[in-house]
Each structure stands twice: as structure tokens, then as C-alpha cells.
């Protein structure tokens, strides 16, 4: 006798759990900011960037590098948050 019960039932339960987790990941949307909120990035569970908002106050043609750094920081933070959320699930 199998101590874990019916293997077919166990496989079905595992498949249902996996489908539930995939459904939760599909609707996941994570927001991250940088520069005190002047750059905001939204990313979905597949780590696709869905939205990027930049406060016009931070746009300075003489300091494009700072803006690039803020965008990279927000996008990378969103990706880290998505990965953490997936790991939790």
C-alpha cells in the first residue's frame, strides 16, 4: 500500500495546484519606483513591462544619465518584486 495514497489523485492535485499558481501569476501586476517615486514601473507576472511613468520634473536634457539610472532601477526592482512574489506562491 502506498503511504501517500492514490498516485493518480496526488498527480491531479499537483496539477490543479500548478494551474492555480499559473493563473495567479498571469494576473500579477507589481509596481516599483525609484528616485522617491519620480519613476514608476509596472510589470506583470511574466516580467513584461506594462507601464513606465516618468514625472516631467525629473526630465533634464543636461542629465540624461540620471534619468536612465532611475528607469533601470525601477524596472529592475519591479523584476525582483515579481520574482519574490512568484517564489512566495
Secondary structure, DSSP 8 states (H G I E B T S, - for coil): --TT--HHHHHHHHHHHHHHHHHHHHT-EEEEEEGGGTEEEEEETT--EEEEEE-GGG--TT-HHHHHHHHHHHHHHHHHHHHHHHHH-
